[in-house]
C-alpha cells in the first residue's frame, strides 16, 4: 500500500540529509551524503552548490517515482548565514561563499562608521560582529568589493529559500532566515534596519512569507506542495515549543552548538552583547536568545589529531563510552591540555600536550575541556531565566561522554536527549502541517531519553 509522506531536505555544513515522514511524523526513510568542498574564486573552501543541486533533484525524482511512497509535501531546513545571489534568469552568480571566509577589516570598519556604534547596532539587530556569518555584512561586502557582480543580482535568497526556489520557481524571504544574526532585522522596530534601505539591499530581498506557507505546483505530472524552508536552529526548536509548556533550554548540536532560550524576555542587553549573545527568530517573528560555540568543528579537528597520535582509525572515537574512574583521575589534578584550532578561549593551553598512553584517557580529557566550554555557553544563554529543563539534540546527543559530563556539571537541571538523526528535519515537516502536537510527542517520535547526573563516589 502506498504511504502518503512529507519529504524534507535537511542541509547541514557536514551532512546533507533527505527524510520522509508519515502523517504522524514518524520517519519512514532517510538518506545521507557528504560532498567534498570546492574553492571560491579566491581559493577559500566552500560547499559545492552545483553538486548539492544535482543531488537534491536526483534524490527527489527517484523518491517521487518510488511505488511505496506518495510525496505530497516538500520542505527544507538548512544551515544559516549563507545566501545565494541569482540573476534575472534565476542562475547563481557566485559560489556559495563560506560563512567562515575572512572579511577585510576595511569593509566592517566602513560599515560601523556609517551605522554604528557597534554594540548598540548589535543590540538592536541581535547580531554580534561576526564577519560573513552576518549575511547583511556579506551583502555589504559584495556591494563594495565586487560591484559588477552586485549590479547583476535580481534576488538574494538564504539557502533554505534558494532550495525551495529550485523546486517552486518562486523567490521569497522568510523570517527565521532573515532574523538569525544577519544584521538585517531591527528587533525593536520589528522591520528591516534602516541601513538595509539606505544601501538599497531591500531591493534584492524578495517579499516576506510566513514559514507555514506552501505553494502547490505540478512536479513530474503530480501535484506537490512546496514549503519555503526554515533556518535549521529555528526548525530544531519547533517540536519542543509545540509539545512542551514548561520553560526549557535547547542545545542544538552539530558543526555549531547553539544554546537556544525560547523564553527570552525583551531585547538583548549590552551585557548580552559583550557575552556574544545573539537573536534567532521563531516562526512567529519573536526573538529567541541564543549563544553559539564552534564545538562540532573543534571536536572534529581535535579527534583527528588524537587518532593520528594514537594510530587508531579516525572513527575510533565513536566507540568510547564514559568511564567514571578515568574522569575522576583526570579531574583530580585537572589542567587544560588542548589548544583550540577554531575556538578562542583564555583558559586554553598555549600548545597541545598529550601526556596519556591510551586514546580513551586523552579523549576523556578532550571532552572534559569541550564540555566546560559548553557549560559556559549554556549559562550565557540562560542568563537570569529560572530554567530547569535542558534538551540536547543533534550530533552530540548520542555522545556518551559529552552527555554524562554535561549532566554532571549542570546539575540540578534535568537533561534529556532526543534522536540525533532527525535534528531540524522534523520541525520543517511540522511547520507545514496543520497538526497539533501532544505532550508525549517527543517521547514517541524523537526517542526522548532522560539522563541522571553522576553519582559521586
C-alpha positions, 0 to 999 in steps of 0.5 A: 500500500502506498504511504502518503509522506512529507519529504524534507531536505535537511542541509547541514555544513557536514551532512546533507540529509533527505527524510520522509515522514508519515502523517504522524511524523514518524520517519519512514526513510532517510538518506545521507551524503557528504560532498567534498568542498570546492574553492571560491574564486579566491581559493577559500573552501566552500560547499559545492552548490552545483553538486548539492543541486544535482543531488537534491533533484536526483534524490527527489525524482527517484523518491517521487517515482518510488511505488511505496511512497506518495510525496505530497509535501516538500520542505527544507531546513538548512544551515544559516548565514549563507545566501545565494545571489541569482540573476534575472534568469534565476542562475547563481552568480557566485559560489556559495561563499563560506560563512567562515571566509575572512572579511577585510577589516576595511569593509566592517570598519566602513560599515560601523562608521556609517551605522554604528556604534557597534554594540548598540547596532548589535543590540538592536539587530541581535547580531554580534560582529561576526564577519560573513556569518552576518549575511547583511555584512556579506551583502555589504561586502559584495556591494563594495568589493565586487560591484559588477557582480552586485549590479547583476543580482535580481534576488538574494535568497538564504539557502533554505529559500534558494532550495525551495526556489529550485523546486517552486520557481518562486523567490521569497524571504522568510523570517527565521532566515532573515532574523538569525544574526544577519544584521538585517532585522531591527528587533525593536522596530520589528522591520528591516534596519534602516541601513538595509534601505539606505544601501538599497539591499531591500531591493534584492530581498524578495517579499516576506512569507510566513514559514507555514506557507506552501505553494502547490505546483505540478512536479513530474505530472503530480501535484506537490506542495512546496514549503519555503524552508526554515533556518535549521536552529529555528526548525530544531526548536519547533517540536519542543515549543509545540509539545512542551509548556514548561520553560526549557533550554535547547542545545542544538548540536552539530558543526555549531552548538547553539544554546537556544532560550525560547523564553527570552524576555525583551531585547538583548542587553549590552551585557548580552552583547559583550557575552556574544549573545545573539537573536534567532527568530521563531516562526512567529517573528519573536526573538529567541536568545541564543549563544553559539560555540564552534564545538562540532568543528573543534571536536572534529579537528581535535579527534583527528589529531588524537587518532593520528597520535594514537594510530587508531582509525579516525572513527575510533572515537565513536566507540568510547563510552564514559568511564567514571574512574578515568574522569575522576583521575583526570579531574583530580589534578585537572589542567587544560591540555588542548589548544583550540584550532577554531575556538578562542578561549583564555583558559586554553593551553598555549600548545597541545600536550598529550601526556596519556598512553591510551586514546580513551584517557586523552579523549576523556580529557578532550571532552572534559575541556569541550564540555566546560566550554559548553557549560559556559555557553549554556549559562550565557544563554540562560542568563537570569531565566529560572530554567530547569529543563535542558534538551540536547539534540543533534550530533552530540546527543548520542555522545556518551561522554559529552552527555554524562559530563554535561549532566554532571556539571549542570546539575540540578537541571534535568537533561534529556536527549532526543534522536540525533538523526532527525535534528531540524528535519522534523520541525520543517515537516511540522511547520507545514502541517496543520497538526497539533502536537501532544505532550508525549510527542517527543517521547514517541517520535524523537526517542526522548531519553532522560539522563541522571547526573553522576553519582559521586563516589 
